[in-house]
Amino acid sequence: MEFTLSDTEKQILLEMARKAILEHLTGEKAEYPEPTETLRQKCGAFVTLHENGNLRGCIGYVIPIKPLYQTVKEVAVSAAFEDPRFPPLHRDEYEKIDIEISALSPLRRIDDINEIKVGTHGIMIRRGYSSGLLLPQVATEQGWDLETFLTHTCYKAGLPGNCWKDRHTSIEVFSAIVFGEKE
């Protein structure tokens, strides 16, 4: 059965992400909407923050270790305050950020790169102790073809851009339900 989220569930998750960030900023306890049964399922997720159209933070879990609603709240705070590429979010930025959530399907290892559908699949590259992941929407947003997408996923893993051609490199794909406040 395919994993889906209703429009109401998407709104609940976006509200939870925003309230979790505000709660962290102010120290005041937030009241969250009640999660549905679907939102209580373990699921990997990423939260991406944009400010004025520019990336402001992105953190997530690939592996489904917690219920989706808990994962979203946790990684929203991490994206706002712990992404090492950016300083922690300041109170005056809170109203300027847009939140995007990617709820992930389980990872599936592939042996043929032609199984990858650019714009549909995200990629996880692993070799040795190195791994890198790019969400499905990254390739579309950047206008990348398949080889460029693979190359940049290798770079994200800290590996040479052509490592995806190496038989010792594992390539896994996943899909994502991607939604945000700008929809």
C-alpha positions as CSV (number, residue, x, y, z in Angstrom):
1,M,0.0,0.0,0.0
2,E,1.3,3.4,-1.0
3,F,2.0,5.9,1.8
4,T,-0.2,9.0,1.5
5,L,-1.1,12.1,3.6
6,S,-4.3,14.0,3.5
7,D,-4.3,17.8,3.1
8,T,-5.4,18.0,6.8
9,E,-2.5,15.8,7.9
10,K,-0.1,17.9,5.8
11,Q,-1.4,21.1,7.6
12,I,-1.1,19.4,11.0
13,L,2.6,18.6,10.3
14,L,3.3,22.1,9.0
15,E,1.6,23.6,12.1
16,M,3.6,21.2,14.4
17,A,6.9,22.2,12.7
18,R,6.3,25.9,13.0
19,K,5.1,25.6,16.7
20,A,8.2,23.5,17.6
21,I,10.5,26.1,16.2
22,L,8.6,28.9,18.0
23,E,8.6,26.9,21.2
24,H,12.4,26.6,21.0
25,L,12.8,30.3,20.3
26,T,10.6,31.5,23.1
27,G,10.8,28.7,25.7
28,E,7.0,28.8,26.0
29,K,5.2,25.5,25.8
30,A,3.1,25.2,22.6
31,E,-0.2,23.4,22.2
32,Y,0.0,21.0,19.2
33,P,-2.9,19.5,17.2
34,E,-3.7,15.8,17.8
35,P,-1.9,13.5,15.4
36,T,-3.9,11.1,13.3
37,E,-3.2,7.4,13.2
38,T,-1.2,7.9,9.9
39,L,1.0,10.6,11.6
40,R,1.7,8.1,14.4
41,Q,3.4,5.7,11.9
42,K,7.2,5.5,12.0
43,C,8.5,7.4,9.0
44,G,11.6,9.2,7.9
45,A,11.3,12.9,7.2
46,F,13.2,16.1,6.4
47,V,12.3,19.7,7.2
48,T,13.7,22.3,4.9
49,L,13.6,26.0,5.8
50,H,13.8,28.8,3.2
51,E,14.1,32.5,3.9
52,N,13.4,34.8,1.0
53,G,13.6,31.8,-1.3
54,N,17.1,30.9,-0.1
55,L,17.9,27.7,1.8
56,R,18.0,28.5,5.6
57,G,18.3,24.9,7.0
58,C,17.6,21.3,6.2
59,I,17.8,18.3,8.6
60,G,16.1,15.0,8.7
61,Y,16.1,11.3,9.3
62,V,16.1,8.8,6.4
63,I,15.4,5.8,8.7
64,P,11.9,5.6,10.2
65,I,12.8,5.5,13.9
66,K,10.0,7.6,15.4
67,P,6.4,8.4,14.6
68,L,6.2,10.9,11.7
69,Y,4.7,13.8,13.8
70,Q,7.6,13.4,16.4
71,T,10.2,13.3,13.7
72,V,8.9,16.4,12.0
73,K,8.8,18.4,15.3
74,E,12.4,17.3,16.1
75,V,14.0,17.9,12.7
76,A,12.2,21.3,12.4
77,V,14.0,22.4,15.5
78,S,17.3,20.9,14.2
79,A,16.9,22.6,10.8
80,A,16.3,25.9,12.5
81,F,19.0,25.7,15.1
82,E,21.5,22.9,14.4
83,D,22.2,22.9,10.6
84,P,26.0,23.5,10.7
85,R,25.8,25.4,7.4
86,F,23.9,28.2,9.0
87,P,23.8,30.2,12.3
88,P,20.9,29.4,14.6
89,L,17.6,31.0,13.6
90,H,17.0,34.4,15.3
91,R,13.6,35.5,16.6
92,D,13.3,38.2,13.9
93,E,13.7,35.6,11.2
94,Y,10.9,33.4,12.4
95,E,8.1,35.2,10.4
96,K,10.3,35.2,7.3
97,I,10.9,31.5,7.0
98,D,8.9,29.1,4.8
99,I,8.7,25.4,5.9
100,E,8.8,22.5,3.6
101,I,8.4,18.9,4.8
102,S,9.4,15.7,2.9
103,A,7.9,12.5,4.3
104,L,10.1,9.6,3.0
105,S,9.3,6.1,1.8
106,P,11.7,3.4,3.0
107,L,15.1,3.2,1.2
108,R,15.4,0.6,-1.6
109,R,18.7,-0.5,-3.0
110,I,19.1,-0.5,-6.8
111,D,21.6,-2.1,-9.1
112,D,20.7,-0.2,-12.3
113,I,20.7,3.6,-12.3
114,N,18.0,3.5,-14.9
115,E,15.6,2.7,-12.1
116,I,16.1,6.2,-10.8
117,K,13.3,8.6,-11.9
118,V,14.7,12.2,-11.6
119,G,12.1,14.3,-9.8
120,T,10.4,11.3,-8.2
121,H,13.3,9.6,-6.4
122,G,15.8,10.9,-3.9
123,I,19.2,9.2,-3.8
124,M,21.3,7.8,-0.9
125,I,24.9,7.0,-1.9
126,R,27.0,5.0,0.5
127,R,30.6,3.8,0.3
128,G,32.6,2.7,3.3
129,Y,31.8,5.1,6.2
130,S,30.7,7.8,3.8
131,S,27.1,8.5,2.8
132,G,25.2,11.4,1.2
133,L,21.6,12.0,0.4
134,L,19.7,14.4,-1.8
135,L,15.9,14.8,-1.7
136,P,13.9,14.2,-5.0
137,Q,13.1,17.9,-5.4
138,V,16.7,19.0,-5.4
139,A,17.3,17.6,-8.9
140,T,14.2,19.3,-10.2
141,E,14.9,22.6,-8.6
142,Q,18.5,22.6,-10.0
143,G,17.5,21.4,-13.4
144,W,19.8,18.4,-13.2
145,D,19.8,15.3,-15.3
146,L,20.4,11.8,-13.8
147,E,24.2,11.8,-14.0
148,T,24.4,15.3,-12.5
149,F,22.1,14.3,-9.7
150,L,24.2,11.2,-9.0
151,T,27.4,13.3,-9.1
152,H,26.1,15.8,-6.6
153,T,24.9,13.0,-4.3
154,C,28.5,11.6,-4.3
155,Y,29.8,15.1,-3.5
156,K,27.3,15.4,-0.6
157,A,28.9,12.1,0.7
158,G,32.3,13.7,0.5
159,L,33.2,11.3,-2.3
160,P,34.5,11.8,-5.8
161,G,31.8,12.8,-8.2
162,N,32.1,9.6,-10.2
163,C,31.9,7.2,-7.2
164,W,28.4,6.1,-8.3
165,K,30.1,4.1,-11.1
166,D,32.2,2.1,-8.5
167,R,30.8,-1.4,-7.7
168,H,31.7,-0.8,-4.0
169,T,29.3,2.1,-3.9
170,S,25.7,1.4,-2.8
171,I,22.9,3.4,-4.4
172,E,19.5,3.5,-2.7
173,V,16.4,5.4,-3.8
174,F,13.3,6.6,-2.0
175,S,10.3,8.7,-2.8
176,A,8.9,11.6,-0.8
177,I,5.6,13.3,-0.2
178,V,6.8,16.9,-0.4
179,F,4.6,19.8,0.8
180,G,5.1,23.2,2.3
181,E,3.6,26.5,3.4
182,K,3.9,28.0,0.0
183,E,1.4,25.6,-1.7
